[in-house]
């Protein structure tokens, strides 16, 4: 949910593709990342379908056995906008060697502390996507979940994320669709009626349609985009994967092997 750019004591560079207000908002509630009933409860609830999508897409793409305990063993993974580590830790448990970045140093501190308590080795870094691009880093899997809708220039951001996927690798994004249904459910319903999220968490005009995300990914050199939705069942209080992409959705895309 956090924007993927660096935040230090120094002012954020004017060229950084992030909204400082977004960074501040998530930093202020960083202590609640691992409280399943706190302000990040929605992320805990949608965690299982998001992670199963990443696992299934990675297993299929890299030809792994989905039934083994650590199907991502030997693969490197990057978690962009990692927050408190809700995605980085499960990816590590699946066997991946994980690097995780976030603009908020407070988020990174919370994530490091929690991972260490679990005995998990994760390379948490308070750096921007641009910093990793400048280093020439690439990863087998690049995951960017609930971040795209928080950055000022999503097309530029997707291009930067795509450049971090090694040839033959896989990118996974999740975000919110810019539909009236998403405005009604994700903003009016979740923020103002049910109070699942703090008011102002999302801005509808920053939501990204599936067609836009597809175009941004393909322009950045990614191919074969695959979409799937995540929907909520009120009677069961459960989120699950679903073909309906009108509100929350996921997309995987591949970086072709170099010619």
N, C-alpha and C positions, 0 to 999 in steps of 0.2 A: 504494500500500500504506500510505501514511501517512494519519493522521487529519487532516482539513482544518480546522484551527483555529490560532490564532496562538500562538507561543512566543517570548517575549523574556526578558531577564534578570530582569524582574519576575515574580512568581508568576502563574501562569495564573489568570484570573478564575474564580471559583467557578461562574459561569453558563455558562462555555464548554463546548460539547458535544464534549469530547475526553478521552482518557485520557492523562495525563502520562507514564505508564509506556510507552505505545505510542510517544509522541513520542521519549522518551529512547532506546528500543531502536533505532529507525530512525536517529536522529542518530548513534549510536555507530558505525554501519557505513556512514555516508554516503560515505566515501571510496571505497567499492566499487561505487557506482552504475553506472559505465561499464565495469566489468570483466565481460565476458560469461561468464566462468568463475568469478566470485566468488559472494558470498552472494545477489546479485540475478539469478543465472543463470536462474531460472524466469521472471522478468519479461522478460528478453531473449528467451526461447523463446516465450512467449505473445504477445510484441509484434506479430508479423505478423498473426495472426488477429484480435487486438483492433483493430488499426489498420484492417484491411480491413473490419471490421464498421462502424466509425465512418465510413470513407470511403463505403462502399456505402449506408449509411443516409442520410448527408448528401447524397450525389449524388441519390438518389431523392427525398428530401424537398424539396431546393432546386432540383430540375430541372437539375442540372449534367451535363456530359459527363464520364463516368468515364474516358475515354481520354486526356484532356489531362493535361499534366504537373502543373498546379496547379488541380485541380477545386474547391478551396475558396477561390480568390481572391475577395477582396471581402467575405468573411465573418469575423466575429469569433468567437473561441473561447476558452473558459475551461477550464483543466486544474486540477481540484481535487485536492489532495494529490499534487502533481507530482513529489515526490521529486527525483531528479537530472535530470529532464527527458526521460525515455525516451518520453513521449507528446507533450510540448510541442514537441520538435524536429521529429518527423515531421509534426505538424499544420502547423507553420510551413512546412516544405518543400512541403506540399500547397497552400500559398498563403494559409492563414488568418492573420489578425492575432491573435496568441496572448497571453493573460494567463495566468500560472500561479502558483498559490499553494500554500504548504505551511507547517505549523506550525513546522518546524525551520529555524532560520536557517542551520544548517550545510548542510542539503540545498539551500537556496536559493543559498548561496555556491558549492557544487559545480556546480549547474545553470547559474548565470550564467557561471562560468568556462568550462564546456564549450561553451555556446552561443556565447560570444564567440570562442572558438578556431575555431568552425565558420563564423563570419561571420553568425550568425543573430540577428535582433533579436526578443527575447522579453521581455515585461514580467513578470519574476519578482518576486513580492512575498511577504514573510513575514507574511501577514495571514490572519485567519479568514474563513470563509464569511460569518459575521455582519457582518464589517466591510464587505464588498462589498454586502451587503444594505442596510446602513445608508447607504451611499453612493448607493443607487439604481441600481447598475450592472446592466445586462442584456447578454446575449450571444446571438449566433445559435446557437451550439453550446456546450453545457455538458457536459464529459466528467468523469466521476468514477469512476475505475477502481481496484479493489481498496482502497477506502476504507471503504465502508459497514460491513464486518465489523469495523472497528476503533473505531467510535464508540459511546458508551454509549446514545444514544437515536437509533436509525436513522430512526424516523418523523419526528422533528423535523428531523433532518439532511436527509432527502430533501425536506422542505417548504422548507427554506432553499435547497437547490440548485435546486429547481424555480422559486423566485422570481427566480432569476438568469437564467432563460431568457426571452428577449424573446417577445412574442406572435408566433406564426408560426415560432418557433425549435424546436430539437431538443435533447433531453437523452439522454445515453448513460451507463449505469451498468454496471459489472461487479463481481461479488462471488461468494461461495461459498454454495451451497445447504445448508440445515441438514438433511442426510440422514445416515443411517448410512454410506452409501457415501462421502460427503464426509469424515466423521470418519475412516474407514478409510484413504482415499487421501490427503487433504490434510493430515491431522495425523499419524496413525500412520505412514503410508507416507512422506510427503514430509519430515517433521521427524525421526522417530525411526529409521526403517529406512534410507531412502536418503540422509538428511542434506542434502536439497536446500535446506532452510530451517533457520534457527536454531530450536532447540526453544523453544516458547512463542510463536512468531510469531502463531499463531491460537488463538482460543478458540471451541470448537464452539458454545457457547450464544449467541455473537454472530453466527453465520451467519444469513442471511436467506433464507427460502424464496421461491420465485417468486411464490406467492400473496401473501405479505406485501409484497414489493417492488411488485407490481402495485397492491395496495391503497394503500400509502403514496403511490405516484405519482399515482394517480387522486384520492385525497383532497387532494393538493397542487395539483390542477388540470391535471395532464398527462393526455393521452389516447392511445389507440391503442398500448398497449404491445406491443412485438415482442420475443420472446425467442429466444436461440440459445445453444447450449453451446460450450465449448471442451474438447476431449478429447485425451488423450495416447496415442500409439502407441509402445509400448516398443521394438519391433523396429526402427523407423525413427528413434526418438528425436525425434519431431516432434509438435508441438501443432497442432491444426487445428479449424476451426469444424465444429460437429456439432449435429444436433437434440437430442442428449442434454444436458439441463440439470441432471443429478443432482449434479454437483460444481461446476465452474466455469461460470458463465453470464454472458451479456450481456443488457441490455435497453435498447431505445430507446423514447422516448415524446415526444409532441409537445405544445407549448404552443399552444392554439388562438389564432387571431387575435382581437383584441378585438372585441366586438360593435359 
